[in-house]
């Protein structure tokens, strides 16, 4: 009687009650490690021997990712077929919100802030998504969700607060306020982009949707990079910068997206969303171990509060999901 129980527990992790293939756990692990360490890679690129601006990095990253995503999507599913103008518009708008502004502002913050601070601050994205959902749907959250949101944003204050008094240990002096504003805006715009892209599910192949989203962001970011008029690689990049950039493109921008598509298809929504409270911990640990970054006890307490609130919000069923 005790033997069937592990199968029941395993099946509960998957959609439709089916058993989860072991390869799906590899995709889940990719999301945990790669997305958790993405801003460590960004930090290594923008703070290396060669002067590479955040806009230059984001431009090169998004164009390379667009090319790779397009090639992979073409090989896997062929051409996307006829796409409605509405879906093209949704891809373009959500891509700009998620990649040009969301990821772009966070990348800009990496010039002045530690990678662990960035990933901890972005741990509130599920909270922003929930709040924006309520605003868009004009619905009042239930008491449990409202309390989780309130407590979570208090936790965000505990996370970012120490940066204002760290004397440059967490955020470069003189850029504390700007960096916090960039990260809050990044979380809000990324969340809005994820909400905006929801109607694409089932109508457009996820690989092609990602290709169009990242490609649109690349075009927009390129305009700002041209206006920036910064010199291109005045010094040769270091080996660390080159390796970090390749990892950032191949893993953090392409393979992780494809892994996430797989995870969403195989696992239950609760399991698929666990990256939201594992990635900040992974990013924090990597920042300390690799770069020796400073993390205050108050920020750790704040992160625990944020992640606890995220866990409550993620577990709550909401309309439109």
Secondary structure as UniProt FT lines:
FT   TURN            3..4
FT   HELIX           5..11
FT   TURN            12..13
FT   HELIX           15..17
FT   HELIX           22..30
FT   HELIX           31..35
FT   HELIX           36..46
FT   HELIX           54..77
FT   HELIX           85..95
FT   HELIX           96..103
FT   HELIX           104..109
FT   TURN            110..112
FT   HELIX           115..121
FT   HELIX           122..124
FT   HELIX           125..137
FT   HELIX           143..161
FT   HELIX           162..165
FT   TURN            167..168
FT   TURN            173..174
FT   HELIX           176..196
FT   HELIX           198..200
FT   TURN            201..203
FT   HELIX           206..228
FT   HELIX           239..247
FT   HELIX           248..255
FT   HELIX           256..266
FT   HELIX           269..272
FT   TURN            273..274
FT   HELIX           275..291
FT   HELIX           297..315
FT   TURN            319..320
//
